[in-house]
Amino acid sequence: KQSNTRDDDVMRMSANLLACMIALACMGTASLAEVKRGGPWKIEGILIEQAWARLSPGGAKTGAVYLTIHNTSLTDDLLLAVDSAAAQSTAVHQSVVEDDIAKMKPMPFGVEIKSGKEVVLKPGAIHIMLTGLSGALQPGDQLPVTMVFREAGSLDLDVPVLPLGAKD
């Protein structure tokens, strides 16, 4: 009788393990599924595409926006400022590692976009940092962002918020 109990326990554990593996696989598929990113948006030779936002976990009031900026004009341009009505503060930061410590450094002089080139804002590199988010944004929401360029002017975006597991 004891061997049957042990066999039953092994079968139950195997069934539970299989159920957990299936659940994790489904969750992974959902979070890694191709979620539509925002764009393209265009103004005076500046094209923005592949825009997406990711929120910090645990109800933190911070988030980040990632996107690609193409300068299709014959003139260099400069991203001077970013703003979002959904955040108290919005700034362009660059992630760097100094003395084996990861840090975010503000880029107060803007981001240069050379003529005919692109700049990719992505996790672990240049990104738009949002602090003091005003509401509980959820995956699928649209985050309003305004980008101000020296030459091209001001461009309003509605950036989709992707699930926490979204990758660059």
BAPA-992806 format. One line per field, with one value per residue (C-alpha): residue number from 1; residue in three letters; x, z, y. Coordinates in steps of 0.1 Angstrom, whole numbers, plus 5000, padded with zeros to 4 digits. Each point is the difference from the previous one (the first is absolute). Example, Ala and Ser with C-alpha at 12.3 -4.5 7.8 and 13.67 -1.06 7.14 Angstrom:
! BAPA-992806
lumfi	1, 2
pator	Ala, Ser
xx	5123, 5014
zz	5078, 4993
yy	4955, 5034
//
This chain:
! BAPA-992806
lumfi	1, 2, 3, 4, 5, 6, 7, 8, 9, 10, 11, 12, 13, 14, 15, 16, 17, 18, 19, 20, 21, 22, 23, 24, 25, 26, 27, 28, 29, 30, 31, 32, 33, 34, 35, 36, 37, 38, 39, 40, 41, 42, 43, 44, 45, 46, 47, 48, 49, 50, 51, 52, 53, 54, 55, 56, 57, 58, 59, 60, 61, 62, 63, 64, 65, 66, 67, 68, 69, 70, 71, 72, 73, 74, 75, 76, 77, 78, 79, 80, 81, 82, 83, 84, 85, 86, 87, 88, 89, 90, 91, 92, 93, 94, 95, 96, 97, 98, 99, 100, 101, 102, 103, 104, 105, 106, 107, 108, 109, 110, 111, 112, 113, 114, 115, 116, 117, 118, 119, 120, 121, 122, 123, 124, 125, 126, 127, 128, 129, 130, 131, 132, 133, 134, 135, 136, 137, 138, 139, 140, 141, 142, 143, 144, 145, 146, 147, 148, 149, 150, 151, 152, 153, 154, 155, 156, 157, 158, 159, 160, 161, 162, 163, 164, 165, 166, 167, 168
pator	Lys, Gln, Ser, Asn, Thr, Arg, Asp, Asp, Asp, Val, Met, Arg, Met, Ser, Ala, Asn, Leu, Leu, Ala, Cys, Met, Ile, Ala, Leu, Ala, Cys, Met, Gly, Thr, Ala, Ser, Leu, Ala, Glu, Val, Lys, Arg, Gly, Gly, Pro, Trp, Lys, Ile, Glu, Gly, Ile, Leu, Ile, Glu, Gln, Ala, Trp, Ala, Arg, Leu, Ser, Pro, Gly, Gly, Ala, Lys, Thr, Gly, Ala, Val, Tyr, Leu, Thr, Ile, His, Asn, Thr, Ser, Leu, Thr, Asp, Asp, Leu, Leu, Leu, Ala, Val, Asp, Ser, Ala, Ala, Ala, Gln, Ser, Thr, Ala, Val, His, Gln, Ser, Val, Val, Glu, Asp, Asp, Ile, Ala, Lys, Met, Lys, Pro, Met, Pro, Phe, Gly, Val, Glu, Ile, Lys, Ser, Gly, Lys, Glu, Val, Val, Leu, Lys, Pro, Gly, Ala, Ile, His, Ile, Met, Leu, Thr, Gly, Leu, Ser, Gly, Ala, Leu, Gln, Pro, Gly, Asp, Gln, Leu, Pro, Val, Thr, Met, Val, Phe, Arg, Glu, Ala, Gly, Ser, Leu, Asp, Leu, Asp, Val, Pro, Val, Leu, Pro, Leu, Gly, Ala, Lys, Asp
xx	5000, 5029, 5014, 4966, 4999, 5035, 4991, 4968, 5021, 5024, 4972, 4984, 5033, 5006, 4965, 5005, 5034, 4986, 4971, 5025, 5022, 4970, 4989, 5035, 5002, 4967, 5010, 5033, 4983, 4976, 5027, 5024, 4973, 5005, 4982, 4995, 5024, 4991, 5007, 5010, 4997, 5017, 5007, 5025, 5024, 4998, 4984, 4992, 4990, 5002, 4988, 4991, 4998, 5008, 4990, 5020, 4987, 4983, 4979, 5031, 4992, 5027, 5002, 5020, 4993, 5021, 4998, 5020, 5006, 5010, 5012, 4991, 5007, 5032, 5006, 5012, 4974, 4999, 4974, 4998, 4972, 4974, 4968, 4971, 4967, 5000, 5032, 5013, 5034, 5013, 5036, 5024, 5025, 5029, 5008, 5037, 5022, 5026, 5022, 4978, 4969, 4971, 4988, 4977, 5014, 4977, 5008, 4992, 5015, 4977, 5005, 5016, 4985, 5024, 4986, 4992, 5006, 4979, 5001, 4986, 4986, 5000, 5004, 5035, 5008, 4984, 4964, 4972, 4996, 4966, 4997, 4969, 4976, 4965, 4979, 5001, 5010, 4993, 5013, 4979, 4997, 5013, 5026, 5000, 5035, 5011, 5035, 5015, 5027, 5022, 4993, 4969, 4979, 4976, 4985, 4972, 5000, 4977, 5024, 4986, 5007, 5013, 4999, 5028, 5018, 5003, 5035, 5018
zz	5000, 5007, 4965, 4986, 5021, 4988, 4964, 5004, 5015, 4971, 4975, 5017, 5001, 4964, 4991, 5020, 4984, 4965, 5008, 5012, 4970, 4977, 5019, 4998, 4963, 4994, 5021, 4981, 4967, 5010, 5013, 4971, 4973, 4975, 5014, 4976, 5007, 4992, 4969, 4976, 5007, 4978, 5001, 4978, 4992, 5034, 5000, 5033, 5001, 5021, 5031, 5032, 5037, 5029, 5036, 5030, 5020, 5034, 4995, 4998, 4985, 4974, 4964, 4968, 4964, 4972, 4963, 4968, 4986, 4963, 4986, 4963, 4994, 4986, 5034, 5033, 5028, 5037, 5024, 5024, 5024, 5008, 5020, 5010, 5016, 5018, 5020, 5024, 4984, 4966, 4989, 4976, 5019, 4990, 5019, 5007, 5021, 5021, 5025, 4995, 5010, 4976, 5000, 4980, 4989, 4988, 4965, 5006, 4967, 4980, 4976, 4966, 4970, 4970, 4965, 4984, 5033, 5027, 5038, 5018, 5035, 5017, 5034, 5014, 4978, 4992, 5011, 5011, 5037, 5016, 5037, 5021, 4977, 5007, 4994, 5000, 4964, 4988, 4970, 4970, 5012, 4979, 5017, 4987, 4992, 4984, 4984, 4991, 4973, 4993, 4962, 4995, 5029, 5023, 4994, 5021, 5004, 5016, 5011, 5008, 5034, 4996, 5026, 5026, 4982, 4967, 4986, 4977
yy	5000, 5024, 4996, 5009, 5032, 5009, 4993, 5021, 5028, 4998, 5001, 5030, 5018, 4992, 5012, 5032, 5006, 4995, 5024, 5026, 4996, 5005, 5031, 5015, 4992, 5018, 5030, 5002, 4998, 5028, 5023, 4993, 5001, 5027, 5030, 5029, 5028, 5036, 5020, 5011, 5037, 5026, 5037, 5020, 4972, 4983, 4965, 4982, 4964, 4968, 5021, 4982, 5007, 4977, 5006, 4992, 4970, 5001, 5031, 5023, 5034, 4998, 4987, 5003, 5006, 4984, 5008, 5006, 5035, 5002, 5033, 4999, 5037, 5016, 5018, 4987, 5003, 4999, 4986, 5029, 4988, 4974, 5004, 4979, 5011, 4966, 5007, 5027, 4999, 4988, 4999, 4983, 4978, 4978, 4968, 4996, 4978, 5017, 4982, 4969, 5019, 5006, 5036, 5022, 5033, 5028, 5014, 5037, 5011, 4978, 4972, 5008, 4983, 5004, 5004, 4966, 4981, 4985, 4999, 4970, 5006, 4966, 4983, 5002, 5030, 5034, 5001, 5024, 4998, 5008, 5007, 5008, 4982, 5014, 4969, 4962, 4994, 4965, 4980, 5011, 5036, 5029, 5023, 5036, 5012, 5033, 5002, 5033, 5002, 5031, 5000, 4978, 5014, 4983, 4966, 4983, 4962, 4975, 4973, 4965, 4986, 4964, 4972, 4999, 4971, 5019, 5002, 5024
//
